[in-house]
Amino acid sequence: MVRCGDGARRRRIWALLATPIIAVGTFFPGPADAAVRDEPLTVGSVQGGTLDNPRAHRSPYAPAAGNGSSSLKYQVRGIVTQLTLSHTAAGQDQYGFFLQSRRDNTDGDPTSSDGVFVFMGSFTTLIGGYAPRAGDEIVVNARVAEYFNLTQLTGAEWVATLATGLDVAAEVQVDDAVPPADARAADLFWERHEGAQLRVRQGSAAVSNTKTYASTDDAETWLVDRDDPLLDRADPYARRVFRDAHPLDDLPGTVDNGNGNRIMLGPMGVKAAAGDSGVVLPAARTFDTVRSDAVGGLYYAFNKYGIQVGAVAYTRGTDPAGNHPPAPARRGHELAIATFNVENLYDFRDDPADGCDFAGNTGCPGVAPPFDYVPASQADYDAHLAGLAAQIRDDLHRPDLILVQEAEDQDICRVDRNALRCDAPDGKPDTLQELALRVPGGRYDAAFDRSGADARGIVSGFLYRTDRVSLAAAQPALDVIYRGAPLPSNAEVSNPKTFNAVLPADVDVSTGVDGTDVYTRAPQVGLFEVRGGGTIWAISNHFSSGPDTRVGQRREQAAYGAAIADAIEAADPYARVVLGGDLNVFPRPDDPVPANPGDQLGPLYGTGLHNLWDDLAADAPEAAYSYVFEGQAQTLDHLFVNERLHRDLVEMRAAHVNADHSDGVSDHDPQVARFQSRAGLSVGDARVVEGNEGKATLIFPVTLTWPLASAVTVCATTVPGTTTLPLADFDPYFGCRLITAGATTVDFPVQVRGDRLRESDETLTLEAVALDAVRLVDGSGAGTIVNDD
């Protein structure tokens, strides 16, 4: 190892090594005195002190605004702490390294970072032929640039190597990655360490899976420090970051602190260590912990700070799939309804009539190649199908009805003798039909209206168990009262069918808009007949993406959905309605900031629909989420139900088998709700004035929750209350009556005898039972004989 001598000697060397500073082109110069310094700049002086607004922070040597480099080159001294490697979407390797000042050669300003990133592009050496090595102390002559808020050095020339073989951990400051929970304060913490080495401590816990971006082999994993109070919670499933305003948020209430305590790991260090830009971060799942300290330089890209660790390993933690999983429905007693975003379920077949469904197609209006949503091979498609089918069977327990999103709208195939034959269309989605065939023991069929697809061909639809429910031959015409002009497809009476309208001109589009219609992917409305009686109206949705963009349009989509639900209830007084899917926004309040409260789903709540997320959050809050974004558990997938169906709710659950796992078959967790499947029987109360003579009739109404296709026999008997036979003023009753097919009520009359005795009001009870085809909701009716003497 070679070290340079004391400060005086270094200054003499600089006098010999100094090179002229030459302005190139017409870029923006830095401070006027920078070119005449006796010694190179410290990294901290290049970074500059961070003010209270880190987002506005820029190097004093870089241009004043925008992306760009200084016109002058500046000599900067530091230790090469870590090499980096990445590649572009085109496959071009990109090189760089982190440069950090020695502990005894910083600018002394705690508000500035002592590290900086040096961008080399496709070159493996600096100008002058120097190949960076970790542990070298060097001087470079480089331009200072700002690139999307990352301060970096570019066009770097090697000037001198002052020392080699240094112990980086001993020679530079390596702080622990312990950002505060407040997002603004966390931004300051990160900006003041930009480019510097940071330590992720052993025992820090993952709050996300490892997400990999295929085009660049980029990856990210989010964690919290081992001393974060979240990790002290007794419930292991609650040891994570929930998006506000979740009941388990670290800051209860409706004020959003931004969850700044999250730490992101990036892959550029592990790629460099492996010498392979195709290497990604080791796979982690939520609740795994870091096995030993992981160290790397802090980089900024895509509005995220990420520590580019050189290596990281994990100890397996609690399995997220065990977090209050769905239970199997009791067949014959319960109906299970799910919603499932199957994430780009495209097959490996090319539809000759579609210009944008397959790699190599020329494109279609609004969609241009490359089509990265198409599977890479038939094997990849088969694996996607197999994974989805296994989750439907093993984790969702083969629900009766699944509202599906992100299936391909292609229809060039049909099912023939339990096999898919691609010789003719049949009006059903090919991918969902093929998925139906893959679910062991499922007996599923698929349904959709192809006109509900967006420009790139993803569509919502349904999978349903043919042994449990059936698709009605048609649905009655619905009078959807909505202020936008309906599209022609609204007039078609089919099942399922889509509804859409022109987006009203007064909708707020300040946060963006996706097309000129209310929906880019029109909701699918399906009417299903339940074996054993009754029907289910299902509305499968995939709202515009967001949730912080297209806010006005998404609220309008909720308003139209509420109008559809209202139209169904107006047409069918016994309707049980479920509206669900990937709504791409959080439950209310979706933007819990006092100055800007959000309520994009407000119209659905306002029309009387119940969001079953509220039931799940009350019952098992640690399980109330369906998606994980940048380490925050949140809910994008919803099941709303009307009051009639909500009364039959047994349990709401989420299957946490995807969002927390690096090998999930989707990025969404399916939601499953179980409801009573048999019509409920209730006995109403009765009241009558006794009278002075003769008889009056005490009428007990017995009611079914919905009409059945066959008659139901109900038997009932009276039970005395405050009177004692034989002095009671009513005739004992025992008998059976029939609720005819298609009806919902029958009355049981009890005869009351009038007299002139002065007495208290008398009470009795009518107890009813029925056949097993129905369930007893309330089998007792209270009768009151009002004394009038």
C-alpha positions in Angstrom: 0.0 0.0 0.0 1.4 3.4 -0.9 0.4 6.5 0.9 1.1 10.1 0.2 2.9 12.2 2.9 1.7 15.2 5.0 -0.2 18.2 3.8 2.8 20.3 2.8 4.2 17.5 0.7 0.8 17.0 -1.0 0.7 20.7 -1.8 4.1 20.5 -3.5 2.9 17.5 -5.5 -0.2 19.4 -6.6 2.0 22.2 -7.8 3.8 19.8 -10.1 0.7 17.8 -11.1 -1.7 20.7 -11.7 -3.1 20.8 -15.2 -4.7 23.8 -16.9 -8.5 24.2 -16.5 -10.0 24.7 -20.0 -13.5 25.8 -20.7 -15.1 23.7 -23.4 -18.1 24.8 -25.4 -20.7 27.2 -24.1 -21.9 25.4 -20.9 -22.5 26.9 -17.5 -19.4 27.8 -15.5 -19.1 27.1 -11.7 -17.8 29.5 -9.1 -15.2 31.9 -10.5 -12.4 31.0 -8.1 -12.7 27.2 -8.6 -10.2 27.1 -11.5 -7.4 28.7 -9.5 -7.4 26.5 -6.4 -4.0 25.2 -5.2 -5.4 21.8 -4.3 -8.3 19.8 -5.7 -11.8 20.3 -4.5 -13.2 18.1 -1.7 -16.2 16.1 -2.7 -18.2 17.9 -0.1 -17.5 21.3 -1.7 -18.6 19.9 -5.0 -21.9 18.6 -3.5 -22.5 21.8 -1.5 -24.4 22.2 1.7 -28.0 20.9 1.7 -30.7 23.5 2.5 -34.0 22.6 4.0 -35.4 21.6 0.6 -33.3 18.7 -0.6 -35.3 18.4 -3.9 -34.1 21.8 -4.8 -30.5 21.1 -3.9 -27.9 21.3 -6.7 -24.1 21.4 -6.8 -22.8 25.0 -6.8 -20.5 23.9 -9.7 -23.3 22.5 -11.9 -25.7 24.5 -14.2 -28.4 26.4 -12.3 -31.3 24.4 -13.7 -32.2 21.3 -15.6 -30.0 18.4 -16.7 -26.5 19.4 -17.8 -22.8 19.7 -17.0 -20.5 22.5 -16.1 -18.5 24.0 -18.9 -15.3 23.8 -16.8 -13.6 20.8 -15.5 -12.7 20.7 -11.8 -10.1 18.7 -10.0 -11.7 16.6 -7.3 -9.9 14.3 -4.9 -11.3 11.2 -3.2 -11.1 7.5 -2.6 -12.7 5.0 -5.0 -15.1 3.3 -2.6 -17.1 1.1 -4.9 -17.4 0.2 -8.6 -20.8 0.1 -10.2 -22.2 -1.7 -13.3 -25.6 -1.6 -15.0 -27.0 -1.9 -18.6 -29.5 -0.1 -20.7 -32.6 -1.5 -22.1 -30.7 -2.0 -25.4 -28.1 -4.2 -23.5 -25.3 -1.6 -23.4 -23.2 -2.0 -20.2 -22.7 1.2 -18.2 -19.8 1.7 -15.8 -19.2 4.1 -12.9 -17.9 4.3 -9.4 -18.4 6.2 -6.1 -15.8 8.7 -5.0 -15.6 9.8 -1.3 -13.3 12.1 0.6 -11.0 10.6 3.3 -12.1 11.4 6.9 -9.2 13.8 7.2 -9.9 15.6 3.9 -13.6 16.6 4.0 -15.1 20.1 3.7 -16.1 19.9 7.4 -19.8 20.7 6.5 -22.2 18.2 8.0 -24.9 19.4 5.6 -23.0 18.3 2.5 -22.3 14.8 1.3 -18.7 13.6 1.2 -19.4 11.2 -1.6 -20.3 11.6 -5.3 -21.0 9.3 -8.2 -18.6 9.3 -11.2 -20.4 8.3 -14.5 -18.2 6.6 -17.1 -20.9 5.4 -19.6 -19.7 2.6 -21.8 -16.0 3.2 -21.0 -14.1 1.0 -18.5 -11.4 3.5 -17.9 -11.1 7.2 -17.4 -9.6 9.6 -19.9 -5.9 8.9 -19.4 -6.3 5.1 -19.3 -6.9 4.7 -15.5 -9.1 1.7 -14.6 -10.8 2.5 -11.2 -10.0 0.2 -8.3 -11.7 0.3 -4.9 -9.2 1.5 -2.3 -7.3 3.9 -4.6 -7.1 7.6 -3.7 -7.1 9.5 -6.9 -7.6 13.0 -8.3 -9.8 13.4 -11.3 -10.5 16.4 -13.6 -14.2 16.3 -14.4 -17.3 18.2 -15.2 -19.9 18.6 -12.5 -23.4 17.5 -13.7 -26.9 17.3 -12.4 -28.8 14.4 -13.9 -32.4 14.2 -12.7 -31.4 15.6 -9.3 -28.3 13.3 -9.0 -25.0 15.2 -8.6 -22.3 13.4 -10.5 -19.0 13.8 -12.2 -18.8 13.2 -16.0 -16.1 13.2 -18.7 -13.6 12.4 -15.9 -9.8 12.5 -16.7 -7.3 10.8 -14.4 -4.9 13.2 -12.9 -3.0 11.3 -10.2 -3.2 8.3 -8.0 -2.2 9.3 -4.4 -2.6 5.9 -2.7 -3.6 2.4 -3.4 -4.9 -0.6 -1.4 -6.6 1.6 1.2 -9.1 0.0 3.6 -12.2 1.9 2.5 -14.1 1.2 5.7 -11.3 2.7 7.7 -10.5 5.6 5.6 -14.0 7.1 4.8 -17.0 7.7 6.9 -19.6 4.9 6.6 -22.8 5.9 8.4 -25.7 3.6 9.3 -28.8 3.9 7.1 -31.3 5.1 9.7 -33.5 7.6 8.0 -36.3 9.3 10.1 -39.9 8.4 9.5 -40.9 11.9 8.3 -40.4 12.0 4.5 -39.1 15.5 4.4 -36.5 14.8 7.1 -35.6 11.5 5.4 -35.0 13.4 2.1 -32.5 15.6 4.0 -30.8 12.5 5.4 -30.4 10.9 2.0 -29.3 14.1 0.2 -26.6 14.7 2.8 -25.3 11.1 2.1 -25.7 11.1 -1.7 -22.8 9.2 -3.3 -21.4 8.2 0.1 -21.1 4.8 1.6 -23.9 3.7 3.9 -24.4 0.7 6.1 -27.6 -1.4 6.2 -27.3 -3.1 9.6 -27.6 -6.7 10.3 -31.2 -7.5 11.4 -32.8 -4.8 9.2 -36.0 -6.2 7.9 -37.5 -6.4 4.4 -40.8 -4.6 4.0 -41.2 -5.7 0.3 -40.1 -8.4 -2.0 -37.2 -8.0 -4.5 -38.7 -6.4 -7.6 -36.8 -6.9 -10.8 -37.3 -4.9 -14.0 -36.6 -7.3 -16.9 -35.6 -4.8 -19.6 -32.5 -3.6 -17.6 -32.2 -6.3 -14.9 -32.6 -3.5 -12.4 -33.9 -4.5 -9.0 -34.9 -3.0 -5.7 -35.7 -4.3 -2.2 -37.1 -2.1 0.6 -36.3 -2.5 4.3 -36.5 -0.7 7.6 -33.6 -0.5 10.1 -33.3 -3.1 12.8 -34.1 -0.5 15.5 -37.2 0.8 13.8 -40.1 0.7 16.3 -42.2 -1.2 13.8 -40.1 -4.3 14.4 -41.0 -4.2 18.1 -44.6 -5.0 17.4 -45.8 -8.3 19.0 -47.6 -9.4 15.8 -45.0 -10.4 13.3 -47.3 -9.6 10.4 -47.6 -6.0 11.7 -43.9 -5.4 11.4 -44.0 -3.5 8.2 -44.8 -0.2 6.6 -48.5 0.5 5.9 -49.6 3.3 3.7 -51.5 6.0 5.5 -54.2 6.1 6.7 -54.1 2.4 7.6 -55.0 1.5 11.2 -51.5 0.1 11.6 -49.7 3.0 10.2 -46.7 4.2 12.3 -48.5 7.6 12.7 -52.2 6.9 13.5 -54.7 9.3 12.2 -55.1 11.0 8.9 -51.8 12.9 8.6 -49.3 11.3 6.2 -45.7 11.4 7.3 -44.6 9.8 4.1 -43.0 6.7 5.7 -39.5 8.1 5.2 -38.0 5.3 7.3 -37.9 3.0 4.3 -34.5 2.0 2.9 -34.1 0.9 -0.7 -31.3 -1.4 -1.9 -30.2 -1.2 -5.6 -28.2 -3.7 -7.7 -25.3 -1.8 -9.3 -22.9 -2.9 -6.6 -23.7 -6.6 -6.8 -23.4 -6.4 -10.6 -20.0 -4.9 -10.4 -18.9 -7.4 -7.8 -20.0 -10.2 -10.2 -18.7 -8.5 -13.3 -22.0 -9.2 -14.9 -24.7 -6.6 -15.6 -27.3 -9.3 -15.8 -27.0 -10.2 -12.2 -29.8 -9.0 -9.9 -30.2 -8.6 -6.1 -30.8 -11.8 -4.2 -34.5 -12.5 -3.9 -36.1 -11.4 -0.6 -39.7 -11.5 0.6 -41.3 -9.3 3.2 -40.2 -10.1 6.8 -36.8 -11.5 5.8 -33.9 -10.0 7.7 -30.4 -8.9 6.6 -27.9 -11.6 7.7 -24.9 -9.4 8.0 -24.1 -5.7 7.5 -24.5 -4.6 3.8 -22.6 -1.6 2.6 -22.8 0.4 -0.6 -22.9 3.9 -2.2 -26.1 6.0 -2.3 -27.4 6.6 -5.8 -30.5 8.6 -6.9 -32.7 7.7 -9.9 -36.4 7.6 -10.7 -37.1 9.8 -7.7 -35.7 7.2 -5.3 -32.5 7.0 -3.3 -31.0 3.5 -3.3 -28.0 2.0 -1.6 -26.1 0.0 -4.2 -24.8 -2.7 -1.9 -21.9 -4.9 -2.9 -23.5 -7.9 -1.4 -26.5 -8.8 0.7 -27.9 -12.0 2.2 -31.1 -12.7 4.1 -32.4 -14.9 6.9 -35.9 -16.2 6.1 -38.6 -14.5 8.1 -42.3 -15.1 8.7 -44.1 -16.3 5.6 -46.6 -13.6 4.5 -48.9 -16.3 3.1 -49.8 -17.2 6.7 -51.3 -13.8 7.4 -54.9 -14.6 7.9 -55.4 -16.6 4.7 -58.8 -17.3 3.1 -60.6 -20.3 4.4 -62.4 -22.8 2.1 -66.1 -22.0 1.6 -68.6 -24.5 3.1 -70.1 -25.7 -0.2 -73.9 -25.7 -0.1 -73.9 -23.1 2.7 -71.5 -20.4 1.4 -70.6 -18.6 -1.8 -67.0 -17.4 -2.3 -66.4 -14.4 -4.6 -62.8 -13.2 -5.4 -61.1 -10.5 -7.4 -57.8 -11.2 -9.0 -55.5 -9.1 -11.2 -53.6 -11.8 -13.1 -51.0 -9.4 -14.4 -50.6 -9.4 -18.1 -52.0 -12.8 -18.8 -51.1 -12.9 -22.5 -50.7 -16.2 -24.4 -48.0 -17.1 -26.9 -50.3 -17.1 -29.9 -50.5 -14.3 -32.5 -54.0 -13.1 -33.3 -53.9 -12.3 -37.0 -56.5 -9.7 -36.6 -54.7 -7.8 -33.9 -51.6 -5.6 -34.6 -50.4 -5.2 -31.0 -50.8 -8.5 -29.2 -47.6 -10.2 -30.0 -43.9 -9.5 -30.3 -43.1 -8.6 -33.9 -46.4 -7.0 -34.6 -46.4 -3.6 -36.1 -48.6 -1.9 -33.5 -52.1 -0.4 -33.4 -53.6 3.0 -32.5 -52.1 4.1 -29.2 -49.8 1.2 -28.8 -46.4 0.7 -30.4 -43.7 -1.9 -30.1 -41.9 -3.4 -28.2 -44.6 -5.4 -26.5 -42.9 -6.3 -23.2 -46.1 -7.7 -21.8 -46.0 -10.8 -24.2 -44.5 -13.9 -22.6 -41.0 -14.7 -23.8 -41.9 -18.2 -24.7 -44.6 -20.9 -24.6 -42.9 -22.2 -21.5 -43.1 -18.9 -19.8 -46.8 -18.7 -20.6 -47.4 -22.2 -19.4 -45.6 -21.4 -16.1 -47.8 -18.3 -15.6 -50.9 -20.4 -16.2 -49.7 -23.1 -13.8 -48.9 -20.6 -11.1 -52.3 -18.9 -11.3 -54.1 -22.2 -11.4 -52.2 -23.4 -8.3 -53.1 -20.2 -6.4 -56.8 -20.5 -7.4 -56.8 -24.1 -6.1 -54.6 -24.0 -3.1 -54.8 -20.4 -1.8 -58.2 -19.2 -2.9 -59.7 -22.7 -2.5 -61.5 -22.6 -5.9 -63.9 -19.7 -5.3 -67.3 -19.8 -7.0 -66.9 -16.5 -8.9 -63.7 -14.6 -9.7 -63.6 -11.1 -11.0 -60.5 -11.1 -13.2 -58.4 -8.2 -14.5 -55.5 -8.0 -17.0 -56.4 -10.9 -19.2 -55.8 -10.7 -22.9 -58.9 -9.9 -24.9 -57.9 -12.4 -27.7 -60.7 -14.8 -28.9 -59.5 -17.1 -31.7 -60.0 -20.4 -29.8 -62.7 -22.5 -28.2 -62.9 -25.4 -25.7 -63.7 -28.8 -27.2 -63.7 -31.9 -25.0 -61.6 -30.3 -22.2 -59.0 -29.0 -24.6 -58.4 -25.6 -26.3 -58.8 -25.7 -30.1 -57.7 -22.6 -31.9 -59.8 -23.0 -35.0 -62.7 -20.6 -34.3 -63.8 -18.0 -31.8 -66.5 -18.7 -29.3 -67.1 -15.3 -27.6 -64.9 -16.1 -24.6 -61.4 -15.0 -23.6 -58.8 -17.6 -24.7 -56.4 -17.0 -21.8 -59.1 -17.3 -19.2 -60.6 -20.4 -20.9 -57.1 -22.0 -20.9 -56.6 -21.0 -17.2 -60.0 -22.6 -16.4 -58.8 -25.8 -17.9 -55.6 -25.8 -15.8 -57.3 -25.5 -12.4 -57.4 -29.0 -10.9 -61.0 -30.0 -10.0 -62.2 -26.5 -10.7 -64.9 -27.0 -13.4 -64.4 -23.4 -14.4 -65.7 -21.5 -17.4 -64.8 -18.0 -18.6 -66.9 -15.0 -19.8 -66.3 -11.5 -21.0 -67.4 -8.8 -23.4 -64.4 -8.2 -25.7 -65.5 -4.6 -26.3 -64.2 -3.8 -22.7 -60.5 -4.0 -23.7 -58.1 -1.1 -23.8 -55.8 -0.2 -26.7 -53.2 -2.8 -25.8 -55.7 -5.6 -25.4 -56.1 -6.2 -21.6 -59.6 -6.7 -20.4 -61.6 -7.6 -17.3 -63.8 -10.7 -17.2 -65.0 -13.6 -15.1 -64.1 -17.1 -14.1 -66.9 -19.1 -12.6 -67.5 -22.6 -11.3 -70.1 -24.3 -13.4 -70.9 -26.7 -10.6 -71.8 -23.8 -8.3 -73.0 -20.9 -10.5 -74.1 -20.4 -14.0 -74.1 -17.5 -16.4 -77.6 -16.3 -17.0 -78.7 -16.5 -20.7 -79.1 -12.7 -20.7 -79.5 -9.8 -18.3 -82.4 -7.4 -18.3 -81.8 -4.0 -19.8 -80.5 -1.6 -17.2 -81.5 2.1 -17.1 -78.1 3.6 -16.0 -78.7 7.2 -15.1 -75.4 8.9 -15.8 -74.6 12.4 -17.0 -72.2 11.4 -19.7 -73.5 10.4 -23.2 -73.6 6.6 -23.3 -71.6 4.7 -25.9 -73.5 2.5 -28.4 -72.5 -0.7 -26.7 -74.7 0.3 -23.7 -77.8 -0.5 -25.7 -76.8 -4.1 -26.3 -78.5 -6.6 -24.0 -76.2 -9.5 -23.4 -74.4 -11.2 -20.5 -71.8 -10.2 -19.6 -71.9 -6.7 -21.2 -69.9 -3.6 -20.9 -71.0 0.0 -20.0 -69.2 3.1 -21.0 -69.8 6.8 -21.8 -68.2 9.9 -23.0 -66.1 11.6 -20.3 -68.0 14.7 -19.3 -66.3 18.0 -20.2 -66.2 19.3 -16.6 -64.1 16.5 -15.3 -60.9 17.7 -13.7 -58.1 16.5 -16.0 -55.3 18.5 -14.3 -53.6 15.2 -13.1 -54.0 13.6 -16.5 -56.5 11.7 -18.5 -56.5 8.3 -20.3 -58.7 8.6 -23.4 -61.9 10.5 -24.1 -64.3 8.0 -22.5 -65.0 7.5 -18.8 -63.3 4.1 -18.9 -60.3 3.0 -20.9 -61.3 -0.6 -19.9 -65.0 -0.6 -19.6 -66.5 -2.5 -16.6 -67.9 -5.9 -17.3 -71.4 -6.5 -15.8 -72.4 -10.2 -15.4 -75.5 -11.8 -14.0 -75.0 -15.2 -12.4 -77.5 -17.7 -11.1 -76.4 -19.5 -7.9 -77.1 -23.1 -7.5 -79.7 -23.5 -4.7 -81.3 -20.2 -5.5 -80.8 -16.5 -6.0 -78.6 -14.5 -8.3 -75.4 -12.4 -8.1 -74.8 -9.3 -10.1 -71.0 -8.8 -10.5 -69.2 -5.8 -11.9 -65.5 -6.5 -12.8 -63.5 -3.3 -13.0 -60.0 -2.1 -13.9 -59.8 1.6 -13.3 -57.3 3.9 -14.9 -53.8 3.5 -13.5 -52.6 5.9 -10.8 -53.3 6.4 -8.0 -51.9 9.9 -8.0 -52.6 10.6 -11.6 -55.9 10.7 -13.5 -57.5 11.5 -10.2 -60.6 13.3 -11.7 -61.2 10.5 -14.3 -60.9 7.8 -11.7 -63.5 9.5 -9.5 -65.8 9.7 -12.5 -65.3 6.0 -13.1 -66.4 5.4 -9.5 -69.4 7.6 -10.1 -70.4 5.6 -13.2 -69.9 2.4 -11.3 -72.2 3.7 -8.6 -74.8 4.5 -11.3 -74.6 0.9 -12.6 -75.1 -0.5 -9.1 -78.1 1.8 -8.6 -79.6 0.7 -12.0 -79.2 -2.9 -11.0 -81.0 -2.4 -7.7 -83.8 -0.4 -9.4 -84.3 -3.3 -11.9 -84.0 -6.1 -9.3 -85.3 -5.4 -5.8 -83.6 -8.6 -4.5 -80.3 -7.9 -6.2 -77.1 -8.9 -4.5 -74.4 -6.8 -6.1 -70.6 -7.0 -6.0 -68.5 -4.4 -7.6 -64.8 -5.0 -7.5 -61.4 -5.4 -9.2 -58.3 -3.4 -9.5 -59.5 0.1 -8.8 -56.0 1.5 -8.7 -56.6 3.7 -5.7 -56.7 3.3 -1.9 -59.7 3.2 0.4 -60.9 6.5 1.8 -59.2 8.7 2.6 -57.0 7.9 -0.4 -54.9 11.1 0.1 -54.8 11.6 3.8 -53.3 15.1 3.8 -55.5 17.7 5.6 -54.9 20.2 2.8 -55.7 17.8 0.1 -58.1 15.1 1.3 -58.8 12.5 -1.4 -62.0 10.5 -1.9 -61.8 9.1 -5.4 -64.0 6.2 -4.5 -66.5 8.4 -2.7 -69.4 7.9 -5.2 -69.3 4.1 -4.4 -69.5 4.7 -0.7 -72.1 7.4 -1.2 -74.5 5.2 -3.0 -74.6 2.8 -0.1 -72.0 0.2 -1.1 -69.8 -1.3 1.5 -66.1 -1.6 0.9 -65.1 -5.0 2.4 -61.7 -3.6 3.1 -63.3 -1.9 6.0 -64.4 -5.3 7.4 -61.0 -6.8 6.9 -59.2 -3.8 8.4 -61.5 -4.1 11.5 -61.1 -7.9 11.8 -57.4 -8.4 10.8 -55.8 -5.0 10.0 -52.3 -6.5 9.5 -53.8 -8.4 6.5 -55.7 -5.4 5.0 -53.7 -4.8 1.8 -53.4 -6.2 -1.7 -50.3 -4.5 -3.1 -46.8 -3.5 -2.1 -45.3 -0.4 -3.7 -41.8 0.8 -2.7 -42.1 -1.0 0.6 -45.5 0.2 1.6 -48.4 -2.2 1.9 -51.5 -0.7 0.4 -54.8 -1.6 -1.1 -55.6 -1.2 -4.8 -57.9 -4.2 -5.2 -61.4 -3.8 -3.7 -64.7 -5.7 -3.3 -67.7 -3.4 -2.8 -71.1 -5.0 -2.1 -74.6 -3.6 -1.6 -76.4 -3.8 1.7 -78.3 -6.9 0.8 -75.1 -8.9 0.1 -73.3 -7.3 3.0 -75.8 -8.7 5.4 -74.8 -12.2 4.2 -71.0 -11.6 4.7 -69.3 -14.4 6.5 -65.6 -13.3 6.2 -63.4 -11.1 4.0 -59.8 -12.2 3.5 -56.7 -11.5 1.2 -54.4 -14.3 0.0 -50.9 -12.8 0.5 -49.2 -15.0 -2.0 -47.8 -12.5 -4.5 -47.2 -8.9 -3.5 -44.7 -9.9 -0.7 -42.9 -12.6 -2.7 -40.2 -12.3 -5.4 -41.6 -15.4 -7.2 -45.3 -14.3 -7.2 -47.3 -15.0 -10.3 -48.8 -11.5 -10.1 -48.0 -8.3 -8.4 -51.4 -8.2 -6.8 -52.8 -10.3 -3.9 -56.3 -11.7 -4.7 -59.1 -10.8 -2.3 -61.7 -13.4 -1.3 -65.0 -12.9 0.5 -67.4 -15.6 1.7 -71.2 -15.1 1.9 -74.1 -17.1 2.9 -75.3 -18.9 -0.2 -78.8 -20.0 1.0 -81.7 -17.7 1.3 -82.3 -16.5 4.8 -85.6 -17.0 6.7 -86.7 -14.4 9.2 -89.8 -14.2 11.4 -91.1 -10.7 11.9 -92.8 -9.3 15.0 -96.5 -8.9 15.3 -98.8 -6.7 17.4 -102.6 -6.5 17.7 -105.2 -4.8 20.0 -107.1 -7.5 21.9 -110.6 -6.1 21.6 -113.6 -6.6 23.9 -115.2 -9.6 22.2 -114.8 -11.9 19.2 -111.4 -12.6 17.7 -108.5 -10.5 16.3 -105.6 -11.9 14.2 -102.0 -11.6 15.2 -100.1 -11.8 11.9 -96.5 -12.9 11.9 -94.7 -12.3 8.6 -92.1 -14.9 7.6 -89.8 -13.6 4.9 -87.0 -15.0 2.6 -84.1 -12.8 1.7 -84.7 -13.6 -2.0 -87.2 -15.6 -4.0 -86.4 -19.2 -4.9 -87.2 -21.3 -7.9 -89.1 -23.9 -5.8 -91.6 -23.7 -2.9 -90.4 -23.7 0.7 -92.3 -25.3 3.5 -92.2 -23.4 6.8 -93.5 -24.8 10.0 -94.2 -22.7 13.2 -95.6 -22.9 16.7 -96.6 -20.5 19.4 -94.8 -20.3 22.7 -96.5 -18.5 25.6 -94.8 -15.5 27.1 -96.2 -13.4 30.0 -99.4 -15.4 30.2 -100.1 -18.9 31.3 -102.3 -21.3 29.5 -105.2 -22.0 29.5 -105.8 -18.3 30.5 -103.9 -16.9 27.6 -105.9 -14.7 25.3 -104.8 -16.5 22.1 -105.3 -19.9 20.5 -102.2 -22.1 20.5 -100.9 -22.5 17.0 -98.9 -25.2 15.3 -98.9 -25.6 11.5 -97.0 -25.4 8.2 -97.4 -23.0 5.3 -95.9 -22.7 1.9 -93.8 -19.9 0.4 -94.5 -20.4 -3.2 -91.8 -20.4 -6.0 -90.9 -16.8 -6.9 -92.4 -15.4 -3.7 -90.6 -14.2 -0.6 -93.2 -14.0 2.2 -96.0 -16.0 3.9 -98.0 -14.9 6.9 -98.8 -17.0 10.0 -102.1 -16.0 11.7 -102.6 -16.5 15.4 -106.1 -15.9 16.7 -106.5 -13.6 19.7 -109.7 -13.7 21.9 -111.2 -10.4 23.0 -112.5 -9.8 26.6 -113.3 -7.0 29.0 -110.8 -8.0 31.7 -108.4 -5.3 32.8 -105.0 -6.9 32.4 -101.5 -6.1 31.3 -100.3 -6.5 27.7 -99.6 -10.2 27.0 -96.6 -11.5 24.9 -95.9 -14.7 23.0 -93.4 -16.0 20.5 -93.8 -17.6 17.2 -91.0 -20.1 16.6 -90.4 -21.1 12.9 -88.3 -23.8 11.1 -87.9 -24.5 7.5 -86.3 -27.1 5.2 -82.5 -27.2 4.9 -82.8 -25.4 1.6 -82.8 -22.1 3.5 -81.0 -20.9 6.6 -82.6 -19.5 9.7 -81.6 -15.8 10.2 -84.1 -15.0 12.9 -86.5 -17.9 13.7 -88.4 -16.1 16.5 -91.0 -13.4 16.2 -92.3 -11.5 19.2 -96.0 -11.1 19.5 -97.8 -8.5 21.6 -101.4 -8.5 22.6 -102.3 -5.0 23.6 -104.9 -4.8 26.3 -107.5 -2.1 25.6 -109.7 -2.5 28.8 
